[in-house]
């Protein structure tokens, strides 16, 4: 009799264990059905605490949480969830979600720093970036700058000192962290371009090269023309001619109407290269690698002028007479051929 009771108890225990195991397997495979693509695990959260949260949201039952407690006893590594914001799928089970949290594979967000954009424009977009803590203003940026002493006096403005690229970050990263990375990238790219500058380049410092690159960035929409545009400005600097480039005029205006007027060209602000000789006091936008290289290695030409064809390309001229003819044709619409 006793032997039968022991056998029966053992059988019932096996059946119970099998049922519990089946339920655990079901919990490990059934979709959790989280409704949002992003889920934030707060600091100090536990796996069981998350289970209770999902129970309150009616995604899991109390029995599910009891089964999870048993799963954590058998797989204690599942309890080591890491704080952060994660991308999740409705099809993932609770076990798969917890494994994701344990690996710490936080969601990656991206911010693209655009070529030719002013620093103020970039800061305005940074302030609106998803899951990014905006902790700086334009004036505080200067504390991030690490200008090499061998390059001379540090710039007084942050314009142009951050390299345009796509930067990835996790939720609640600080904007200052992205800015520091972009600044280091700019220094690396500028150092490389300065090292490979042409021997007869009229630019005297890396900062002057950066200024020139920003002008090329704004003037040359067609990338193959960048060395030609650079050659025009280099030739003008060698000849002590004013650069007379519209983007510098526009940059220095407080309220630009969208079309340059004669009054704008006569405005004496320091960035007006129609009024002042030489380079403006600083860059006018962010710069690409190709613009830096074009500023470092201008094409060897005798060109002094260029005018837009209206399709993103330019007509380049050696003489003022040729330039005026090009202006009449492409700007004023007079074909004198």
N, C-alpha and C positions, 0 to 999 in steps of 0.2 A: 504493500500500500504506500509506504513512504517513498519507495522508488518511483511509483507512478506519479506521486505528487511532485517530486523533484523534477521528473521528466516533463510534466505538464507546465510547471513554473518556468523551466528552462525554455520550453517551446513558446510560451507566452512572451517571455523576455526577448526571444529571437524575433517574434512577430512584431513586438513593439519597436525593437531596434530597427527592423526593416522598414516599418512605417515612418519612423522618425527620419531614417536615412532617405527614404523616398521624398518626404516633405522637404528635407534639406536640399536634395537635388532639384526639386521643383523650384525652391526659392532661388537657387543658383542659376536657373535657366529662364524663369519667367521675367518678362520686361518690367522694369520699374515704372516706365511711362512718365518720366519727368517732363513737364510741359514746356520748360524753357531750355534753350540751347546752352545756357551758361549757368553754372551752379557755384556758389561761393561757400567754401568751408571756412568758418570763422576760426580765429586763433583759439586754441584750447578745446576745440570740438572733439568728440569721441565718436567712434563708429556706432555705438549704441544710442548716443544722443542724436545722431543723424537719423537713425532708425525711428526713434520716437517722433522726430520732426515729420518724417514721411508718414508715420502712422496718423498723426494729427491731420495731415493733408489727405488722408484716406487712400494713400498709395500702397500702404502695407497694413497688415493686421497686427494685433497684439501677439498672436501666435507666431507670425513672421519674425517679430523681434525676439521672441523666446528662442526660435530656431537659429536666429543670427547669433544670439549669445552662445549657443552651443557650437556654432561654426567658428566663432572667435576662440573658443576653448581649444578646438581642434586645429585651428589655423591662426595662432596669435598674431602673426605678421599682419593680418587684415586690420588690426586695431590701430596701427601706426599711421593714421590718416594725417596728411599735411595740409596746413592752412593754405588757401589760395583760391583763385577762380578758375574753373575747369570747363572745358567744352564736353557736354554729355549728349547722349542720344536716347530717345524714348525707348529704344529697343534694348538698351543695356539692362542687365539684371542688377540687383542690389550688390551682389558679389563683384560683378564686373566694374560697377561704379566705385566701390570701395577700393578695389585693386588699382583703379585709375588714380584715386586720391593718395593711395600709399606710394605710388611711383612719383608723385609730385609733378606730373606732366601738366603744368598749368597752361591755360589758354594763352596763345600768342596773339598780340594785336600789332598792327603795323601803322606807322606814320610815314608818309612820303614827303620829304623836304624837296621842294620843287626848284629846278634851275630857273634863274632869272627872277625869282620872287624876292621882294624886299623882306627884311627881317620883321618888320611890323606885320606884314601880311602872314608870314609864317607863324608868328606868335598868336595871332588871332585864330588861326586854324588849330594850333596846339591847344589853345584854351578850350576848344570844343571837342578835342579828341576823346574817344571812348575810353573809359577806365584809366585815364591818365590824370594824375594830380598836378595841377598847374601851380607851381610854387615860385614863379619868378616873373618879374617884369623886365622891360628892355634895359632899364638902368642897372638892375642887379646882375645882368648878364656879365658885366665886366669882371665880376669876382670869379667867374669861371675860366677866364682867359689865361692861357699860359704862353705868352708871347716870348720866343727865345731872345735872350739878351743880345745875342750876336746879330739879330736882325734890326737892331736899333730900338728907338722909343716905341713903347706899346701903343696900339691904336686907342683913340679916345671913344670910339664907337664900335659896336658889335657887328655892324653891317658887313656882310660878306665873309664873316669869320667862321661860318659853319658850312660843312660840305653837304650838298644836296644828294640824298639817297633815300632808300626805304629802310627805316629803323624799326626793329621789332622790340616789343616790351610785354611784360605781364601786367595784370590788373594792379592798380594802385601804385605803379611806378611813378616816379617824379619826372616832370618835364625837364628839370635841371640835369637829370641823368642822361636823357637823350641829347640835350644840348652839349654836354661834356663830350659825349661820344662823337657828335657831329663836328665839334671843334677840333678834336684830336685828328679826325680824318682829314679835315681841311689843312691842318699843319703838315701832315704827311704828304698830301698831294702838292701843296705849295712848295715844300722843301724839294720834292722830286722835280718839279717844273723849274724851279730856280737853279738847281744843279745842272740841268740840261739846257739852259738858255743859250742862245747864239752869242758868239763872241762880240758882235757889233750891236748887240741889243742896247737901246738907249735907256732902258729902265735901270735905275740905280739900286733899288732895294727889293726884297721880296714883297713888301707891302705895295710898292708901285706896280709890281707885276700883278698883284691881286686886283688893284684898281683897274688896270688895263684889261684884265680878263673879264671884269664885270661889265665894262663898256662893250667889249666884243660879244659877251653873252646877250646883251640887249639889242645889239645892232645886227648880228648875224643869225637869222633864223635858219638859214641853209648851212648846215655844218661844214660842207666842203669849202665854203667861202671864208671860214674863220681866219685862216692864215693870210688871206688877201686883205681882209678888213684890218687885221693886225698890222700888215705892212703899210697900209695907208696911214694909220696913226703913228707908227714908228717913223715913217718918212717925215711926217709933219713935226714930230718932236725934234728930229735931227735938224730940220730947217727952221725951227723956232716959229712955226705956224700954229695958230690956234687949232685945237682939235675940232671944234664946231660940231659937236655931236648932240642930237636932240635928247637922247635918254638922260644925259646928265642935267640938262635944263629941266626936264620934267621931274627928276628926282628932287631937285632943290625947291620946287614950288610947293607952297602950302596947300593951295587949292587949284588943281589942274582941271581945266574944263573938258579935256579930251581932245583938244586941238591946239597946237602951239600957235600963239599969236606973236605979232611983232613986239608987243609989250613983254611977253615972256622972254623973248630973245634978248631984250634990253634989260631984263631984271638982273641986278648986280649980285645976286646971291653967289656964294663961293663955288657952287657946282656948275655955274654957267660957263661952259667952255667956249661960248661965242664971245664972252666978255673978258675972260682970263686966259692967259697962256698956260701951257703945261697941263698936267693932270689935275682933276678935282681933288679935294682933300681926303677923299676916302672912296671905297667901293660903293656901287649903287644897287647891287643885288647879290644874290648867291651865284656862285660860278660852277660850271661843270669842269670836268677834267680836260675836255677838249678845248675849252676856252683858255684854261691855264696854259696848256701846251702851245696854243696859238700865240698867246702873249709872250711866251718864252722863246718861241721860234717863228717869228713872222716870216712870210714868204719874201724872197729877195726880188723886189720890184721897184719900179720908178713911178708907182701909182700914188696919187695924192687926193683923189676924189672918188666917191661912189654915190649912186642914187638907186633907190628901189624901183624895180620893175612892176611892183604891185603883186607879185606872185611868190614872194619870199626870197627871191634872188635879186642881185644887184648888177648894175652896169658900172664898171670901174674905168676911171680915166686918168691920164697922166697930166693933162693940161686943163686949165679953167675953161678954155674954149670948148673942148670936148665935153666937159662936165655940163656946161650950160646947154649944149645941144641935147644931151641926155635928159636934163631936167625938162626942157621944152617938150621932148617926146613922151616921157613917161609920167611927168607930174602935171604939166600944163596941157598935154594932149595934142601938141602941135608936131606933126611929122613933116620935117623939112627935107626928107630924102628926095 
